[in-house]
Amino acid sequence: MTLTDGEIIEEFDSWQRFADALRADDRALFREMLRLCYEYFPAMQARDSPFPTEALFMSLLLVQHKSIVWLAEEVRRLKAEKDARVGS
């Protein structure tokens, strides 16, 4: 059973009360995190599960992993630049 648009949107909406209970700065970060998950809406629809939360969590994990990979690459790049300047 694949997830419908309505089920996915309902899942996103169900986290609104959680977001509302957060401090303002955390609330903004949480909402941005959920907004980024909309990029994976088609993949969430393809998930064969009766539980839309699983698809949302997997999207959240992917967003986080992409950030970690980007940061790691950025650290490597900056370190290489620094090493190149020191070696000159």
C-alpha positions in Angstrom: 0.0 0.0 0.0 1.7 3.2 -1.1 1.1 6.5 0.7 -1.3 9.0 -0.7 -0.7 12.7 -1.0 -3.3 13.3 1.7 -1.7 10.8 4.1 1.7 12.5 3.7 0.4 16.0 4.1 -1.6 14.8 7.1 1.6 13.5 8.7 3.4 16.7 8.1 0.5 18.6 9.6 0.3 16.3 12.6 3.7 17.7 13.7 2.4 21.2 14.0 1.5 21.0 17.7 5.0 19.7 18.4 6.5 22.6 16.5 4.3 25.1 18.3 5.5 23.8 21.7 9.2 24.5 20.8 11.1 27.7 21.6 11.0 30.2 18.7 14.5 29.4 17.4 14.0 25.7 17.6 10.5 26.0 16.0 12.0 27.8 13.0 14.7 25.1 12.6 12.1 22.4 12.9 9.8 23.9 10.3 12.7 24.4 8.0 13.7 20.8 8.5 10.1 19.7 7.6 10.1 22.1 4.6 13.3 20.4 3.3 11.5 17.0 3.5 9.0 18.2 0.9 11.8 17.7 -1.6 11.4 14.0 -1.1 7.6 14.0 -1.4 7.7 11.6 -4.5 9.9 9.1 -2.7 7.6 9.3 0.4 4.6 8.5 -1.9 6.5 5.4 -3.2 7.1 4.1 0.3 5.1 0.9 0.6 4.0 1.2 4.2 0.8 1.9 6.2 2.8 4.3 8.4 3.5 7.7 6.9 5.7 8.6 9.9 8.4 6.1 8.6 8.6 8.0 5.3 8.8 11.3 7.1 11.6 10.1 9.4 13.6 8.6 6.5 13.3 11.9 4.7 14.5 13.7 7.8 17.5 11.3 8.0 18.3 11.9 4.4 18.2 15.7 4.8 20.5 15.4 7.9 22.9 13.0 6.1 23.2 15.3 3.1 24.1 18.2 5.5 26.7 16.0 7.2 28.3 14.9 3.9 28.4 18.5 2.7 30.0 19.7 5.9 32.6 16.9 5.8 33.5 17.8 2.2 33.7 21.5 3.2 36.1 20.6 6.1 38.2 18.6 3.7 38.3 21.4 1.2 39.2 24.0 3.8 41.9 21.8 5.3 43.4 21.2 1.8 43.4 24.9 1.2 45.1 25.5 4.5 47.7 22.8 3.9 48.4 24.3 0.4 49.0 27.7 1.9 51.2 26.3 4.7 53.2 24.2 2.2 53.8 27.2 -0.1 
